Amino acid sequence: MMVAISAVCWIAFSERSFAADAAGTSLNEILRKTEAQYQKIQAFTANFRQVTSSAAANSMATEAHGKLYYQKPRQMHWAYEAPEKQVFIANQQLAWLYVPAEKQISLFDAKTFFASPLAQTFFDGIIELRKHFEVSLDTKRSTEELGVLTLLPKKEDPNIKSLNLTVDLATYRIASIESMDALGNTNRITLDGQTAMPQVDAALFQLTIPPSTVVVDSEGREIPPAEIDKLRQKLQSRQGM
């Protein structure tokens, strides 16, 4: 639906000392400090770049980029700018995708979206990772600047075979997330220019329907205007609580 940086230590002593400590305290420290960093942030914006590739022979990777807006509690707005404009929004009640070129908004089951381990990481904090994954520090790919965490799901999941999370060790912010599914397809999202702020515009998380736009549910059924109005009023009332 939605829709890592790696470097080489050039000082041999630093590489050895980092690797020696990586298996124990360093992993816990990365998790703890990254969690603390995001716990104190109420909202942030970031530029993102997404690269998806298929395991199929001779397939080419596809790239997309745009801007991410995040607001506690549990609100995300992904504004894709290329290769085509589209917007994916998720809040506590609903998730939807708007594709202007198709003049269509597709609604999704929010509960299903929030049940995803990847979504739970964003919404509930990085410490929650250990509830769903076996987490280890990849000492070969990690450097003094970047910590690369390897995550393997505790329960079999066709959507996530493995997950790599790269953390900037200067800021303890997530630099990239790379997932691989059971078929070997990969999805990598890199974040940069993260800017913390007290809040972002609440309108970014509201269901706004442009003229001549069709709204369909998760089964492809077109939703009539009266039903849309009730849904929108329900969302606005809950967001105002």
URPE-V574246 format. One record per pair of residues at least 12 apart in sequence whose C-alpha atoms are under 10 Angstrom apart, sorted by the first residue. I is the first residue (numbers start at 1). J is the second residue. If there is no record, write none. Layout:
i->[I,I]
j->[J,J]
This chain:
i->[1,1,1,1,1,2,2,2,2,2,2,2,3,3,3,3,3,3,3,3,3,4,4,4,4,4,4,4,4,4,4,4,4,4,4,4,4,4,5,5,5,5,5,5,5,5,5,5,5,5,5,5,6,6,6,6,6,6,6,6,6,7,7,7,7,7,7,7,8,8,8,8,8,8,8,9,9,9,9,9,9,10,11,14,14,15,15,15,15,15,16,17,18,18,18,18,19,19,19,19,19,19,19,20,21,22,22,22,22,22,22,23,23,23,23,24,24,26,26,27,27,27,27,27,27,27,28,28,28,28,29,30,30,30,30,30,30,30,30,30,30,31,31,31,31,31,31,31,31,31,31,32,32,32,33,33,33,33,33,34,34,34,34,34,34,34,34,34,34,35,35,35,35,35,35,35,36,36,36,36,36,37,37,37,37,37,38,38,38,38,38,38,38,38,39,39,39,39,40,41,41,41,41,41,41,41,41,42,42,42,42,42,42,42,42,42,43,43,43,43,43,43,43,43,43,43,43,43,43,44,44,44,44,44,44,44,44,44,44,44,44,44,44,45,45,45,45,45,45,45,45,45,45,45,45,45,45,45,45,45,46,46,46,46,46,46,46,46,46,46,46,46,46,47,47,47,47,47,47,47,47,47,47,47,47,47,47,48,48,48,48,48,48,48,48,48,48,48,48,48,48,48,48,49,49,49,49,49,49,49,49,49,49,49,49,49,50,50,50,50,50,50,50,50,50,50,50,50,50,50,51,51,51,51,51,51,51,51,51,52,52,52,52,52,52,52,52,52,53,53,53,53,53,53,54,54,54,54,54,54,54,55,55,55,55,55,55,56,56,56,61,61,62,62,63,63,63,63,63,64,64,64,64,64,64,64,65,65,65,65,65,65,65,65,65,65,65,66,66,66,66,66,66,66,66,66,67,67,67,67,67,67,67,68,68,68,68,68,68,69,69,69,69,69,69,69,69,70,70,70,70,70,70,70,70,70,70,70,71,71,71,71,71,71,71,71,71,71,71,72,72,72,72,72,72,72,73,73,73,73,74,74,74,74,74,74,74,74,74,74,75,75,75,75,75,75,75,75,75,75,75,75,76,76,76,76,76,76,76,76,76,76,77,77,77,77,77,77,77,77,78,78,78,79,79,80,84,84,84,85,85,85,85,86,86,86,86,86,86,87,87,87,88,88,88,88,89,89,89,89,89,90,90,90,90,90,90,90,90,90,90,91,91,91,91,91,91,91,92,92,92,92,92,92,92,92,93,93,93,93,93,93,93,93,94,94,94,94,94,94,94,94,94,94,94,94,95,95,95,95,95,95,95,95,95,95,96,96,96,96,96,96,96,96,97,98,98,98,98,98,98,98,99,100,100,102,102,103,103,103,103,103,103,103,104,104,104,104,104,104,104,104,105,105,105,105,105,105,105,105,105,105,106,106,106,106,106,106,106,106,106,106,107,107,107,107,107,107,107,108,108,108,108,109,109,116,116,116,116,117,117,117,117,117,117,117,118,118,118,118,118,120,126,129,129,129,130,130,130,130,131,131,132,132,132,132,132,133,133,133,133,133,133,133,133,134,134,134,134,134,134,135,135,135,135,135,135,135,135,135,136,136,136,136,136,136,137,137,137,137,137,137,138,138,138,138,138,141,142,142,142,143,143,144,144,144,145,145,145,145,145,146,146,146,146,146,146,146,146,146,147,147,147,147,147,147,147,147,148,148,148,148,148,148,148,148,148,149,149,149,149,149,149,150,150,150,150,150,150,151,151,151,151,152,156,157,157,158,158,158,158,159,159,159,159,159,159,159,160,160,160,160,160,160,160,160,161,161,161,161,161,161,161,161,162,162,162,162,162,162,162,163,163,163,163,163,163,163,163,164,164,164,164,164,164,165,165,165,165,165,166,166,173,173,173,174,174,174,174,175,175,175,175,175,175,176,176,176,176,176,177,177,177,178,202,205,205,205,206,206,206,206,207,207,207,207,207,207,207,208,209,209,215,216]
j->[88,96,97,108,113,50,78,88,89,97,187,189,50,51,52,64,78,88,187,188,189,141,146,147,148,164,165,166,167,174,175,176,177,178,188,189,190,191,141,142,146,147,148,165,166,167,168,175,176,177,178,190,140,141,142,143,145,146,147,148,166,140,141,142,143,144,145,146,140,141,142,143,144,145,146,140,141,142,143,144,145,143,144,143,144,139,140,142,143,144,139,144,139,142,143,144,137,138,139,140,142,143,144,139,139,136,137,138,139,142,147,136,137,138,139,136,137,137,147,135,136,137,138,147,148,149,127,135,136,137,172,126,137,147,148,149,167,168,169,172,173,125,126,127,128,129,130,135,149,167,172,126,127,172,126,169,171,172,173,125,126,127,167,168,169,171,172,173,174,124,125,126,127,128,172,173,125,126,127,172,173,125,171,172,173,174,122,124,125,126,172,173,174,196,72,124,125,126,196,70,71,72,195,196,197,198,199,70,71,72,73,196,197,198,199,200,69,70,71,72,73,75,76,195,196,197,198,199,200,68,69,70,71,72,76,193,194,195,196,197,198,199,200,67,68,69,70,71,76,77,78,191,192,193,194,195,196,197,199,200,66,67,68,69,70,78,190,191,192,193,194,195,196,65,66,67,68,69,78,79,80,190,191,192,193,194,195,64,65,66,67,68,78,79,80,175,176,189,190,191,192,193,194,63,64,65,66,67,80,82,176,188,189,190,191,192,62,63,64,65,66,80,176,177,178,187,188,189,190,191,63,64,65,178,186,187,188,189,190,64,178,179,180,185,186,187,188,189,180,184,185,186,187,188,180,181,183,184,185,186,187,180,181,183,184,185,186,183,184,185,186,187,83,187,82,83,187,188,189,80,81,82,83,84,85,189,78,79,80,81,82,83,84,85,189,190,191,78,79,80,81,82,83,85,86,87,79,80,81,87,191,192,193,80,87,88,89,191,194,89,194,195,199,200,201,204,205,89,90,91,122,123,196,197,199,200,204,205,91,123,196,197,198,199,200,201,202,204,205,91,92,123,124,198,199,200,91,92,123,124,90,91,92,93,114,119,120,122,123,124,89,90,91,92,93,94,95,122,123,202,204,205,88,89,90,91,92,95,122,123,204,205,89,90,91,95,96,204,205,206,90,97,204,98,204,99,99,100,101,98,99,100,101,98,99,100,101,102,105,99,100,105,105,106,107,205,107,204,205,206,207,107,108,109,110,113,114,119,205,206,207,110,114,123,205,206,235,239,110,111,114,123,205,235,238,239,109,110,111,114,234,235,238,239,107,108,109,110,111,113,114,205,206,207,231,235,107,108,109,110,111,112,113,114,205,207,108,109,110,207,215,216,217,218,215,207,208,209,210,213,214,215,213,210,213,213,214,209,210,211,212,213,214,215,209,210,212,213,214,215,216,222,207,208,209,210,213,214,215,216,217,222,214,215,216,217,218,219,220,221,222,223,215,216,217,218,219,220,223,216,217,218,219,217,218,132,157,159,160,129,131,132,133,153,157,160,132,160,163,177,179,132,174,151,152,153,151,152,153,154,153,154,151,152,153,154,155,150,151,152,153,154,155,162,163,150,151,152,153,154,162,149,150,151,152,153,154,163,164,165,148,149,150,151,152,164,149,150,151,164,165,166,150,151,164,165,166,166,166,167,169,168,169,168,169,170,167,168,169,170,171,166,167,168,169,170,171,172,174,175,165,166,167,168,169,172,174,175,164,165,166,167,168,169,175,176,177,163,164,165,166,167,177,162,163,164,165,166,178,163,164,165,179,164,182,181,182,180,181,182,183,179,180,181,182,183,184,185,179,180,181,182,183,184,185,186,179,180,181,182,183,184,185,186,178,179,180,181,182,184,186,177,178,179,180,181,186,187,188,176,177,178,179,180,188,177,178,179,188,189,178,190,191,192,194,190,191,192,194,189,190,191,192,193,194,188,189,190,191,192,189,190,191,190,239,235,236,239,232,235,236,239,228,229,231,232,233,235,236,232,228,232,228,228]
